Amino acid sequence: MESDYTDTSPVVRTTHGQVRGALLTTLYDEPYYSFDGIPYAQPPLGELRFREPQDVKPWQGIRDCTEPKDKCFQLGSITQEIEGCEDCLYLNISAKTLSSEKPLPVMVYVHGGVFRTGDPTRRSLGPDYLMREQVIYISIGYRLGVFGFLSFADPALNIPGNAGLKDVVLALKWIKANVGSFNGDANNITLFGHSSGSRMVHLMTMSPQAEGLFNKAILMAGQQHEIYNEPDVEYRLAKHLGYKGEKNDIDVFNFINAADPGLLARSDYRSLYERLHSSSLPLFMPRVEYYATPTAVLLAEPRALQSSAWGNRLPLMLGSTSNEGLTFALFYVKKDPEVLSLCRDHPEFMLPDTIRHGCTPDMARHLGQMLVKKFCGVHNTYLTKWHYQSIADLFTQNMLHYEHRLLKTRLKYSQADNYLYRFNFDSPDFNFYRVRYLGKDSRGVLHADELGYIFKLPATFKLEKSRPEYTAICRFVSMLTEFARSSNPNGPLTKSLVDWQPVTKEEPTMCLNINEELKFIEHPEYWRLKFYEQLYLSAGVEHIE
């Protein structure tokens, strides 16, 4: 029996209590059911702050889940103001229908934001386009920055790291146990994410804790082959905030725990040189945990886990935009002239992390010079702002090479299909990240520009259905949801237009190019990736485990 949408405030029973949702309509007036702010863990406050999440306690009566909760505590990426709340371990469920002949495929999203920002709610990531399709969409709130990734080696503190990742694992367990009550198929769950969220999904495919909690994965513009944590981050942060004591885990923790949470979210003690040396990654991010616990998510380097990862059994879709590196070039060249000056002196800052951290400083410098010469045509000491586009191409290629490494590994070890896409829709006014960062007169498809074709963003406006952007949204969402449904993205809307095949070992690698038209093509950047294999060989870094 298909839903007739007569129930405007449905009540669903979960393992921990009843929740009341709401009947909403999308930007294009299509109905769907929404349940916002369902708790999946106890609030991570008091003794639970910084520690692994604990099961939510059952509640009496019917819990109102008609409005989104606050996002997790963070320094807002746009406002640069403190936003959100530490009590943030909630799920948001959007169901196209609560009753149908067969339960619906489930799509669970892990938002990006460099592990330190982001909002999973419909205020920032509206499910409007996904609700065109017969799916259940769920987004997860998880702890960010220091609150999600603080870690100490002393077992007495019970903070080995990765609380934010453990949040996602507990959320997946709750979803597995409860999604059937929302008309979802608990045996057909797709985990997907973007940027740092995609990195977290990649880690989940390698973590025994997540085994069996989802059935396929979509990685959008993010992989996590290696993890580089700076030493003594907690001690240095405490010192930066005024700690005068010794480097003792318990004393450092007590100081940090008592500090102003706004200062904790805002503080970065590193100089510009140190930030560039760490690839502008955040202070607090996933780590190889200090010691084993029953809930440990990561006990070895990801690339050492890839060959035997449980996720090798899962179908995978992955891809990125055609100009990923424009975003990084913007910050390296246009935002701060001092960054470009440091890159002239330290060409190793332009290398992929794996190479830079995997060889001697002298070799890294030499290889950085080779990379700059290859893309910019000059010695690094002659780099100027006029090399902006070449630097953008270099960073795009860095990103593509991480993607390429994962595909090579998957082709070697996985027992399931891998579908590669390249998002290349260069809209004059609908690529919201480019418009925000580079202005309305710019062109290109930046990191995160594809999100406006999956979600209703704060900047989204209602498109005329005759516009090619609207067609692109319908096709992209159709392929994502068809992959979630059947593990094959070729569904009724697109299979007459293009035959998107899984990646094979044949060269060059083929991908689906998503533009005004859909075309299955040789990846345009494929042959340039060969240069990176030479860099790996020169660095003495094993290219594929």
DODREN-432847 format. One record per residue (C-alpha): x, y, z. Coordinates in steps of 0.001 Angstrom, whole numbers, padded with zeros to 6 digits. Example, Ala and Ser with C-alpha at 12.3 -4.5 7.8 and 13.67 -1.06 7.14 Angstrom:
BEGIN
{{012300 -004500 007800}}
{{013670 -001060 007140}}
# end
This chain:
BEGIN
{{000000 000000 000000}}
{{001574 003310 -001113}}
{{001404 006259 001263}}
{{-001370 008755 000558}}
{{000199 011414 002825}}
{{-003014 011869 004862}}
{{-001110 011621 008175}}
{{000476 015042 008668}}
{{002209 014226 011986}}
{{003165 010541 011915}}
{{004369 008709 015027}}
{{006959 005923 014710}}
{{008081 003541 017461}}
{{011860 003072 017798}}
{{013881 000787 020076}}
{{014186 003658 022582}}
{{010790 005362 022373}}
{{008250 006948 020047}}
{{009006 009902 017758}}
{{006673 012314 016026}}
{{007578 013638 012585}}
{{006036 016048 010087}}
{{004751 015970 006523}}
{{006843 018433 004497}}
{{007073 019426 000846}}
{{010170 019960 -001238}}
{{011192 023019 -003222}}
{{009175 021481 -006084}}
{{006105 020688 -003929}}
{{006723 016939 -003615}}
{{005603 015517 -000236}}
{{007836 013570 002156}}
{{008023 012723 005848}}
{{010677 014270 008071}}
{{011886 013254 011546}}
{{014492 015726 012799}}
{{016660 015458 015884}}
{{016210 011799 016884}}
{{018798 011053 019615}}
{{021010 008023 018944}}
{{023369 008518 021930}}
{{023385 010158 025330}}
{{024380 013846 025213}}
{{028223 013865 025291}}
{{028398 016150 028325}}
{{029994 015941 031768}}
{{031905 012660 032148}}
{{030992 011696 028549}}
{{032626 014763 027027}}
{{035462 013738 024633}}
{{034733 010052 025313}}
{{033131 007341 023184}}
{{029374 007766 022796}}
{{026965 005807 024979}}
{{023601 004341 023985}}
{{020719 006760 024297}}
{{018449 006176 027282}}
{{014825 005222 026495}}
{{012231 007973 026825}}
{{008600 007984 027851}}
{{005795 009378 025743}}
{{006169 010723 022207}}
{{009286 012761 021444}}
{{008716 015753 019167}}
{{011040 015412 016153}}
{{009547 018055 013879}}
{{012362 020635 014026}}
{{016134 020288 013450}}
{{018467 020417 016447}}
{{021565 022603 016667}}
{{024610 021490 014722}}
{{027654 020322 016666}}
{{029788 022915 018483}}
{{032197 024607 016046}}
{{033797 027756 014724}}
{{031542 028630 011771}}
{{033406 028430 008459}}
{{031628 031493 007026}}
{{030792 033577 010098}}
{{034020 032782 012022}}
{{031766 032875 015090}}
{{031138 030083 017593}}
{{028063 028133 016525}}
{{026168 025029 017572}}
{{025945 023000 020748}}
{{027867 020162 022412}}
{{024605 018205 022814}}
{{024409 017213 019140}}
{{024287 013433 018690}}
{{021092 013318 016674}}
{{019880 011835 013392}}
{{017631 013406 010786}}
{{015436 011031 008770}}
{{013607 011927 005552}}
{{011290 009247 004161}}
{{009700 009521 000738}}
{{006920 007306 002062}}
{{006285 005402 005298}}
{{004448 002541 003620}}
{{005161 000823 000320}}
{{005072 -002633 -001195}}
{{008787 -003123 -000519}}
{{010895 -001268 002060}}
{{012973 001541 000533}}
{{016764 001719 000086}}
{{018465 003773 002789}}
{{021067 006493 002144}}
{{023057 007677 005181}}
{{025131 010853 004802}}
{{028282 011950 006675}}
{{028821 015673 006110}}
{{032179 017276 005330}}
{{033893 020333 006799}}
{{037576 019436 007431}}
{{036535 017400 010528}}
{{035781 020670 012335}}
{{032685 022299 010797}}
{{029419 021355 009109}}
{{025687 021012 009673}}
{{023828 017760 008894}}
{{020330 019276 009199}}
{{017956 020339 006430}}
{{018802 023978 007250}}
{{022098 023415 005416}}
{{021586 020185 003455}}
{{017954 019938 002403}}
{{016932 016486 001101}}
{{014530 018072 -001427}}
{{016065 016517 -004553}}
{{016619 013097 -002963}}
{{012928 013116 -002034}}
{{012084 012959 -005752}}
{{013056 009308 -005431}}
{{011783 006290 -003477}}
{{014462 006361 -000751}}
{{015025 006973 002949}}
{{017673 009652 003554}}
{{019400 009985 006942}}
{{022041 012485 008076}}
{{024227 012093 011167}}
{{025357 014713 013665}}
{{028810 013786 015009}}
{{031291 015624 017230}}
{{033781 017907 015496}}
{{037252 019308 016116}}
{{038679 018904 019602}}
{{035312 017558 020877}}
{{035346 014672 018394}}
{{039042 013946 018017}}
{{040873 014717 021269}}
{{043161 011824 022250}}
{{045519 010829 025037}}
{{047929 007906 025385}}
{{047231 007435 029111}}
{{044555 004686 029371}}
{{043417 006085 032733}}
{{041666 008900 030827}}
{{039771 006560 028521}}
{{040201 008956 025554}}
{{042196 006989 022933}}
{{040758 009161 020128}}
{{038191 009050 017318}}
{{035084 009834 019397}}
{{033622 011470 016253}}
{{034108 008275 014252}}
{{032616 006242 017089}}
{{029594 008559 016980}}
{{029053 007519 013356}}
{{029402 003800 014236}}
{{026810 004101 017034}}
{{024494 006035 014693}}
{{024813 003253 012091}}
{{023932 000657 014752}}
{{020831 002664 015682}}
{{019882 002980 011997}}
{{020358 -000751 011373}}
{{018061 -001546 014319}}
{{015400 001070 013582}}
{{015213 002045 009926}}
{{012711 -000728 009215}}
{{010162 001186 011304}}
{{010542 004126 008897}}
{{009921 001914 005821}}
{{013650 001500 005186}}
{{015420 -001699 004161}}
{{017916 -002477 006940}}
{{019719 -004816 004524}}
{{020220 -002146 001865}}
{{022025 000792 003455}}
{{024374 003046 001460}}
{{026856 005153 003441}}
{{028011 008252 001591}}
{{029912 011405 002414}}
{{031704 014411 000975}}
{{035278 015626 001600}}
{{036209 014862 005250}}
{{032864 013038 005497}}
{{033962 010895 002557}}
{{037253 010216 004332}}
{{035263 008999 007325}}
{{033179 006718 005084}}
{{036424 005331 003609}}
{{037699 004633 007141}}
{{034412 002899 007986}}
{{034967 000465 005091}}
{{038210 -000574 006833}}
{{037043 -000591 010450}}
{{035849 -003904 011933}}
{{033452 -001853 014123}}
{{031394 -000892 011055}}
{{031361 -004324 009410}}
{{027862 -005289 008358}}
{{026347 -001909 009240}}
{{026087 -000782 005596}}
{{026008 -002459 002202}}
{{027649 -000060 -000242}}
{{029538 003227 -000171}}
{{029799 006459 -002147}}
{{032965 008554 -001743}}
{{032686 012126 -002973}}
{{035995 014006 -003129}}
{{037757 012347 -000206}}
{{039875 009297 000639}}
{{042006 008514 003697}}
{{045011 006381 002722}}
{{047324 007591 005486}}
{{046885 009543 008699}}
{{049366 012175 009832}}
{{048732 013493 013323}}
{{051010 016214 014602}}
{{052790 015293 017840}}
{{051790 016741 021221}}
{{048730 018546 019854}}
{{046861 018444 023171}}
{{049868 019666 025181}}
{{050625 022453 022707}}
{{046978 023549 022657}}
{{046918 023675 026464}}
{{050140 025720 026518}}
{{048688 028073 023910}}
{{045699 028611 026218}}
{{047888 029316 029256}}
{{048772 025920 030736}}
{{051997 026157 032742}}
{{052426 022548 033878}}
{{054396 019553 032636}}
{{053538 017349 029662}}
{{051381 015029 031722}}
{{048246 013641 030072}}
{{045989 013874 033139}}
{{046983 017462 033961}}
{{046739 018527 030322}}
{{043298 016918 030016}}
{{042048 018595 033197}}
{{043206 021962 031865}}
{{041572 021470 028457}}
{{038357 020139 029993}}
{{038075 023262 032176}}
{{038883 025708 029346}}
{{036322 027914 027617}}
{{034803 025652 024918}}
{{034678 028584 022494}}
{{038444 029023 022864}}
{{038940 025286 022304}}
{{036977 025436 019048}}
{{038709 028622 017897}}
{{042320 027938 018839}}
{{045040 026990 016382}}
{{048497 027602 017822}}
{{050358 026853 014575}}
{{052278 029374 012506}}
{{051458 029660 008800}}
{{054588 027594 008051}}
{{053403 024818 010390}}
{{049900 024836 008895}}
{{051252 024514 005367}}
{{053661 021812 006483}}
{{050656 019806 007653}}
{{048757 020466 004372}}
{{046414 022869 006167}}
{{044762 019878 007848}}
{{043042 020582 011173}}
{{044728 020014 014521}}
{{042144 017412 015506}}
{{041176 014646 013114}}
{{040991 010830 012968}}
{{044033 008985 014281}}
{{045439 005516 014765}}
{{044262 004977 018332}}
{{046857 004847 021094}}
{{045699 001504 022485}}
{{043093 -001156 021820}}
{{039646 -000919 023386}}
{{036462 -002898 022630}}
{{035174 000020 020532}}
{{038446 000998 018782}}
{{037714 002129 015234}}
{{041253 002384 013874}}
{{044288 000479 015200}}
{{046542 000616 012110}}
{{047320 002906 009172}}
{{044498 002773 006620}}
{{046696 001715 003747}}
{{047886 -001282 005769}}
{{044214 -002267 006238}}
{{042999 -001779 002668}}
{{044049 -005159 001251}}
{{042044 -007138 003836}}
{{039288 -004549 004499}}
{{035764 -005867 004951}}
{{034646 -003056 002642}}
{{036350 -004769 -000311}}
{{033112 -006766 -000579}}
{{031011 -003631 -001028}}
{{030112 -001941 -004330}}
{{031671 001523 -004498}}
{{030905 004736 -006345}}
{{033481 007509 -006198}}
{{034339 010739 -007917}}
{{035264 014387 -007670}}
{{034786 017642 -009536}}
{{036798 018654 -012586}}
{{038476 021633 -010839}}
{{038910 020418 -007247}}
{{042202 022280 -006963}}
{{040729 025732 -007616}}
{{039581 025820 -003988}}
{{043077 025082 -002681}}
{{044742 027464 -005152}}
{{042417 030186 -003931}}
{{043760 029872 -000386}}
{{047345 029305 -001511}}
{{047533 032187 -003967}}
{{044729 034713 -003709}}
{{043757 034856 -000042}}
{{047185 035326 001513}}
{{050307 036444 -000437}}
{{052493 035047 002371}}
{{051370 031505 001464}}
{{052750 031848 -002057}}
{{055962 033297 -000662}}
{{056383 030253 001616}}
{{055686 027912 -001319}}
{{058479 029592 -003295}}
{{060856 028692 -000467}}
{{059258 025302 000276}}
{{058060 023614 -002935}}
{{057533 020418 -000885}}
{{054340 022049 000443}}
{{052820 021403 -002996}}
{{053401 017631 -002852}}
{{050765 015067 -001887}}
{{051093 014280 001851}}
{{052065 010674 001219}}
{{055192 011651 -000677}}
{{056162 014573 001542}}
{{055900 012579 004757}}
{{057323 009419 003205}}
{{060802 010597 002200}}
{{063676 012754 003483}}
{{063264 016557 003586}}
{{065896 016961 000847}}
{{064134 014479 -001427}}
{{060749 016108 -000707}}
{{062191 019489 -001694}}
{{063614 018047 -004919}}
{{060344 016318 -005846}}
{{058368 019464 -004996}}
{{060567 021376 -007432}}
{{059885 018747 -010111}}
{{056137 019009 -009504}}
{{056120 022825 -009702}}
{{058233 022729 -012889}}
{{055893 020159 -014454}}
{{052711 022167 -013826}}
{{053876 025790 -013710}}
{{056799 025609 -016145}}
{{059126 027567 -013835}}
{{061492 026992 -010925}}
{{059603 027376 -007636}}
{{061469 030618 -006796}}
{{059716 032254 -009775}}
{{056159 031355 -008729}}
{{053771 034328 -008865}}
{{050033 034920 -008590}}
{{049916 034628 -012393}}
{{050533 030887 -011976}}
{{047173 030619 -010211}}
{{045550 028352 -012814}}
{{048605 026070 -013020}}
{{048699 025756 -009230}}
{{044977 024929 -009302}}
{{045671 022199 -011893}}
{{048446 020831 -009675}}
{{046123 020540 -006660}}
{{043365 019023 -008808}}
{{045873 016415 -009920}}
{{046975 015754 -006325}}
{{043355 015031 -005433}}
{{042826 012825 -008487}}
{{045894 010847 -007634}}
{{044483 009889 -004222}}
{{041350 008750 -006062}}
{{043489 006824 -008569}}
{{045415 005078 -005775}}
{{042173 003902 -004190}}
{{040892 002586 -007527}}
{{044148 000696 -008142}}
{{043900 -000861 -004689}}
{{040241 -001736 -005171}}
{{040972 -003338 -008554}}
{{043619 -005445 -006843}}
{{041663 -006514 -003747}}
{{037934 -005866 -004056}}
{{035276 -008343 -005101}}
{{032724 -005701 -006121}}
{{032168 -003080 -008819}}
{{033691 000409 -008690}}
{{031942 003237 -010555}}
{{033952 006423 -011221}}
{{032414 009805 -012052}}
{{033766 013272 -012851}}
{{031376 016107 -012016}}
{{031950 018773 -014655}}
{{028797 020935 -014727}}
{{030081 024522 -014932}}
{{026934 026554 -014262}}
{{027246 030347 -014272}}
{{025038 030758 -011181}}
{{024320 027332 -009619}}
{{027858 026313 -008554}}
{{027455 027937 -005181}}
{{030905 027320 -003714}}
{{032611 028855 -006734}}
{{030258 031854 -006689}}
{{030936 032341 -002954}}
{{034718 032058 -003166}}
{{035525 033463 -006609}}
{{032574 035697 -007491}}
{{029876 035615 -010146}}
{{032220 036294 -013078}}
{{034348 033196 -012411}}
{{034036 029753 -013991}}
{{035021 026232 -012983}}
{{033667 023374 -010872}}
{{035158 023709 -007398}}
{{035451 021298 -004481}}
{{031872 020917 -003126}}
{{030127 022478 -006150}}
{{028429 019132 -006784}}
{{026608 019386 -003430}}
{{024201 021939 -004928}}
{{023051 019222 -007357}}
{{022257 016740 -004542}}
{{021040 018961 -001702}}
{{019068 022156 -001241}}
{{021770 024470 000136}}
{{021164 027817 001904}}
{{021960 029616 -001390}}
{{019733 027350 -003530}}
{{016982 028935 -005617}}
{{014148 027229 -007463}}
{{015232 026450 -011017}}
{{012983 026569 -014032}}
{{012545 022946 -015080}}
{{013706 023866 -018595}}
{{017193 024730 -017315}}
{{020011 022224 -017892}}
{{020951 022468 -014188}}
{{017548 021036 -013276}}
{{018108 018153 -015710}}
{{021569 017586 -014196}}
{{020081 017416 -010678}}
{{017462 014869 -011770}}
{{020076 012681 -013483}}
{{022724 012862 -010758}}
{{020233 012126 -007984}}
{{018711 009328 -010066}}
{{022124 007665 -010490}}
{{022997 008006 -006800}}
{{019668 006560 -005657}}
{{019712 003808 -008296}}
{{023164 002764 -007075}}
{{021723 002730 -003534}}
{{018811 000602 -004692}}
{{020528 -001928 -006958}}
{{024343 -001389 -006721}}
{{024229 -000270 -010370}}
{{023742 003457 -011126}}
{{022178 002905 -014568}}
{{018465 003418 -013934}}
{{015407 004240 -016049}}
{{016197 007976 -016297}}
{{019761 007643 -017622}}
{{020380 004196 -019109}}
{{019065 005268 -022522}}
{{021531 008208 -022462}}
{{024734 006512 -021334}}
{{026057 003083 -020347}}
{{028126 003736 -017223}}
{{030441 000767 -016786}}
{{032510 -000181 -013714}}
{{036239 000590 -013776}}
{{038477 -002163 -015171}}
{{042241 -002714 -015178}}
{{042388 -001549 -018799}}
{{044135 001752 -019482}}
{{043150 004529 -019630}}
{{040624 004604 -016785}}
{{037088 005364 -017969}}
{{034644 007577 -016067}}
{{031193 009070 -016354}}
{{031562 012760 -017207}}
{{028574 014634 -015740}}
{{027861 017824 -017658}}
{{024867 019088 -019631}}
{{025288 015713 -021306}}
{{026304 012413 -019710}}
{{029265 010787 -021450}}
{{031300 007692 -020622}}
{{034830 008814 -021525}}
{{038533 008276 -020935}}
{{039391 010246 -017799}}
{{040825 013497 -019241}}
{{043557 013696 -016596}}
{{044558 010035 -016663}}
{{047872 010279 -018486}}
{{049082 013142 -016300}}
{{048763 010793 -013343}}
{{051695 008751 -014700}}
{{053987 011572 -013566}}
{{052866 010940 -009979}}
{{053854 007304 -010198}}
{{057368 008494 -011049}}
{{057324 010782 -007997}}
{{056335 007840 -005781}}
{{059141 005718 -007202}}
{{061677 008516 -006710}}
{{060487 009041 -003135}}
{{060819 005338 -002382}}
{{057203 005317 -001211}}
{{055259 002198 -002023}}
{{052549 003275 -004418}}
{{050040 000521 -003726}}
{{050033 -001748 -000696}}
# end
